[in-house]
């Protein structure tokens, strides 16, 4: 990958994780929780969201080394689940909003890339395809039901209360590990799931872009 493509991919990844987090905040706000708004996090200003490690260092390392995984995170948008009007499904809806945003962007830019190639604009098609691939990867990766991924929160939110308590307890233990917990999740994914997941993403991407 040439330097220009590397820089472009990193920028797309940073902006995509920011939009992911902002979507969480807007979903919570729409459901009655003003925490993100009061914290000044319902903004697209990157300064309010960038995490030096998760938004810059790790994405840059993964792209430059060709690790086969695109991952990063922004500062989590705060929200109070007890403020949500829908206490049964609220947390699951907030958690799903981030991935829904990424998947929406993947579909939009995937279709733009498809039409760009058909119209004989390969450069514009390549740029749009890169945006589509990054967002497709982020959207589906975050839906994997392992903590601290959004997919785990969605699963916990839709299960009966007695089962969700056990999942919350396990998630709390992972979060208490801090960065080590995130590293363990990433390593588990890389060693056990990255190859079939990448094949699946590539298959979906080829259908989308054509």
C-alpha positions in Angstrom: 0.0 0.0 0.0 1.4 3.4 -1.0 1.8 6.2 1.5 -1.1 8.2 0.1 -3.4 5.2 0.4 -2.2 4.5 4.0 -2.9 8.1 5.0 -6.3 8.1 3.4 -7.3 4.8 5.0 -6.2 6.1 8.5 -8.2 9.3 8.1 -11.2 7.3 7.0 -10.9 5.0 9.9 -10.6 7.9 12.4 -13.6 9.6 11.0 -15.6 6.4 10.9 -15.0 5.6 14.6 -15.9 9.1 15.5 -19.2 8.9 13.6 -19.8 5.5 15.3 -19.5 7.1 18.7 -21.6 10.2 17.8 -24.3 7.8 16.6 -24.3 6.2 20.1 -24.8 9.7 21.6 -27.6 10.7 19.3 -29.4 7.5 19.9 -29.2 7.9 23.6 -30.4 11.5 23.3 -33.3 10.5 21.1 -34.3 7.9 23.8 -34.3 10.6 26.6 -30.7 10.7 27.9 -29.0 14.1 27.6 -25.6 13.0 29.1 -23.8 13.1 25.8 -25.3 16.4 24.8 -24.4 18.0 28.2 -20.9 16.6 27.8 -20.4 18.3 24.5 -20.1 15.0 22.6 -22.9 15.4 20.1 -20.4 17.1 17.7 -18.3 16.0 14.7 -15.4 18.0 16.0 -12.6 15.3 16.1 -10.9 17.0 19.0 -13.8 16.0 21.3 -13.6 12.4 20.3 -10.1 11.3 19.4 -8.3 8.9 21.7 -4.6 9.1 21.0 -4.1 5.3 21.3 -7.4 4.0 19.9 -8.0 6.6 17.2 -4.4 7.2 15.9 -1.7 4.8 17.1 -3.4 1.4 16.8 -5.2 2.2 13.5 -1.9 3.5 12.0 0.0 0.4 13.2 -2.6 -2.0 11.8 -2.8 -0.2 8.4 1.0 0.2 8.0 1.8 -3.4 9.0 -1.0 -4.9 6.9 -2.3 -6.8 9.9 -5.5 -7.9 8.0 -7.7 -6.2 10.6 -9.0 -2.6 10.7 -9.8 -1.6 14.2 -9.9 1.6 16.3 -12.0 3.5 18.8 -12.8 7.0 19.8 -13.4 8.2 23.4 -16.6 6.4 24.4 -19.6 8.7 24.4 -21.1 8.8 27.9 -24.7 7.9 28.5 -26.8 6.9 31.5 -29.0 3.9 30.7 -31.3 4.7 33.6 -32.4 7.9 31.7 -33.5 5.9 28.6 -37.3 6.0 28.2 -37.2 2.4 26.8 -35.6 0.4 29.6 -36.3 -2.9 27.9 -34.6 -2.2 24.6 -32.9 1.1 25.1 -29.3 -0.1 25.8 -29.5 -2.5 22.8 -30.7 0.3 20.5 -28.0 2.7 21.7 -25.3 0.0 21.2 -26.6 -0.9 17.7 -26.7 2.7 16.5 -22.9 2.9 16.0 -22.7 -0.2 13.8 -25.9 0.8 12.0 -24.2 4.1 11.0 -21.1 2.3 9.8 -23.1 -0.2 7.7 -25.2 2.6 6.3 -22.1 4.4 5.1 -20.7 1.2 3.7 -23.8 0.7 1.6 -23.9 4.3 0.4 -20.2 4.4 -0.6 -20.3 0.9 -1.9 -23.0 1.8 -4.3 -21.2 5.0 -5.2 -18.1 3.0 -6.0 -20.1 0.6 -8.1 -21.5 3.4 -10.2 -18.1 5.2 -10.4 -16.5 2.1 -11.9 -19.3 1.6 -14.4 -19.0 5.3 -15.4 -15.3 5.0 -16.0 -14.1 6.9 -12.9 -11.7 4.3 -11.2 -10.0 6.8 -8.9 -13.2 8.0 -7.4 -14.4 4.4 -7.3 -11.3 3.3 -5.4 -11.7 6.1 -2.8 -15.4 5.3 -2.3 -14.6 1.6 -2.1 -12.0 2.2 0.6 -14.6 4.1 2.7 -17.1 1.3 2.1 -14.7 -1.4 3.2 -13.5 0.4 6.3 -17.1 1.0 7.5 -18.3 -2.5 6.5 -15.4 -3.9 8.6 -16.0 -1.6 11.6 -19.8 -2.1 11.5 -19.7 -5.9 11.5 -16.7 -6.2 13.8 -18.4 -4.2 16.5 -21.4 -6.5 16.3 -19.4 -9.5 17.3 -20.9 -10.5 20.7 -17.8 -10.4 22.8 -17.1 -7.7 25.4 -16.5 -4.8 25.2 -18.0 -4.8 21.7 -21.4 -3.3 20.9 -22.6 -6.7 19.8 -22.2 -7.9 23.4 -24.3 -5.1 24.7 -27.0 -5.7 22.0 -27.0 -9.4 23.0 -27.2 -8.5 26.7 -30.0 -6.1 26.0 -32.3 -8.5 24.2 -31.8 -11.5 26.5 -34.1 -12.1 29.4 -33.1 -10.2 32.6 -31.8 -13.2 34.5 -29.4 -14.1 31.6 -28.3 -10.5 31.0 -27.1 -10.2 34.6 -24.5 -12.9 34.0 -23.3 -11.3 30.8 -23.0 -7.9 32.5 -21.0 -9.4 35.3 -18.5 -10.9 32.8 -18.4 -7.6 30.9 -17.6 -5.7 34.1 -14.6 -8.0 34.7 -13.3 -7.5 31.2 -13.7 -3.7 31.5 -11.9 -3.7 34.9 -8.8 -5.0 33.1 -8.7 -1.8 31.1 -6.3 -1.9 28.1 -5.3 -5.4 28.8 -8.9 -6.5 28.3 -9.0 -4.9 24.9 -5.7 -6.5 23.9 -7.0 -9.9 25.0 -10.1 -9.5 22.9 -8.1 -8.3 19.9 -5.6 -11.2 20.2 -8.5 -13.7 20.5 -10.0 -12.3 17.4 -6.8 -12.3 15.4 -5.8 -15.9 16.3 -9.2 -17.5 16.1 -11.6 -15.5 14.0 -9.8 -13.0 11.7 -9.4 -15.3 8.7 -13.1 -16.4 8.3 -14.3 -12.9 9.3 -12.1 -11.3 6.6 -13.3 -13.8 4.0 -16.9 -13.0 5.0 -16.3 -9.3 4.8 -14.5 -9.6 1.4 -17.5 -11.6 0.1 -20.0 -9.0 1.2 -17.8 -6.2 -0.1 -17.6 -7.8 -3.6 -21.3 -8.1 -3.7 -21.8 -4.5 -2.7 -19.2 -3.0 -5.0 -19.4 -5.4 -7.8 
